[in-house]
């Protein structure tokens, strides 16, 4: 719990005890006798103050809004509730259990909002906008009714296990300009269903993350049992194995314009695919490290891997591991003298005739359709030609990055015995060639067997 949140909670408790938080009824100041307090005295209620259907509570940033237990009866008929611009909101600890008609709640423009499990028992739609700190304990019984969850311009420290469960008949979950520190294992377990009448899902339905930052996703943090997944223009810093799993990929998976940090091959995975129109599209992303065995690109399903910028990848296993229906084009890779890159580029020279014609044709196409970051505007095929002619990585494929003048510990640089360096790099390169050959051989055997 942050210090700010502790201070706010203590302040609310103090004011609630002395009865000074919330608002007094209009005109009650200086009057004699007990005042009859109603939430409709401080909030806009419609169509009337007796059985309101819509309640809009908008206050100033410095105002504390306390909804007491006696307000629950009045709110039992409410269908639409807005809480806005309040310094702090306190709701009954037991939730609004009598508000079985309350389907839509909007919370906006607050420093802190704490959603306790079971707060709104029949909730269908929750929208949270411009909240500096959202504490979301889960939806409790509302997991049987929740259809729409929208978070915009909001910060969440942690999404805990069971925040959303498969019991929720979801249509749409949207994170737009949201900062999340951690998504715990089992936090978002979602199944998206169609309209009750038509059974169809709209184009925007499913799970969408846009312009957001998520620092950590634990294993099984996001599970989509059915429905589309779109992660767009966002930063995902640390993805554990099995962080995002799509069980049924018929609605498609799209990763576009993201910055992806630490991840492994199955950090993002799609399991079932029935051969329909859905596909996987991975485009315009920046990969700090691209797993050579990225699961999204290794199955039989159609996939596009286009226009990505890759800092680090073991190029041989990646290229030969691409599924047969994967289109990989206009991607930019780091081209240097690392054996993990040059071994596969020089494969045909080291092992002439190893590749079968159809495999060789596809391999040549991949080299022609993808590019190096440096030298600029040169394809992998062009870089391969420079390697063969030893215009780059001259000699025994010594790495282009020279040792520093001093080691990280401040000690003098080891002896610059270039022959020893060449011997070491030659061994590493030979091992890389052997690894590349093993990858290709495995690929050929798999092709023959299948």
Buried (B, 14 or more C-beta within 10 A) or exposed (E): EEEEBEEBBEBBEEBBEEEEBBBBBEEBEEEEEEBEBBBBBBBEBEEEBEEBEBBBBBBEEEBBBBBBEEBBEBBBBBBBBBBBBBBBBBBBEEBBBBBEEBBBBBBBBBBBBBBBBBBBBBBBBBBBBBBBBBBBBBBBBBBBBBBBBBBBBBBBBBBBBBBBBEBBBBBBBBBBBBBBBBBBBBBBBBBBBBEEEEEEBEEEBBBBBBBBBBBBBBBBBBBBBBBBBBBBBBBBBBBBEBBBBBBBBBBBBBBBBBBBBEBBBBBBBBEEBEEEEBBBBBBBBBBBBBBBEBBBBBBEBBBBBBBBBBEBBBBBBBBBBBBEBBBBBBBBBBBBBBBBBBBBBBBBEBBEEBBEEEBBEBBBBBBBBBBBBEEEEBBBBBBBBBBEEEEBBEEBBBBEEEEEEEEEEEEEEEEEEEEEBBEBBBEBBBEBBEBBBEBBEEBBEEEEEE
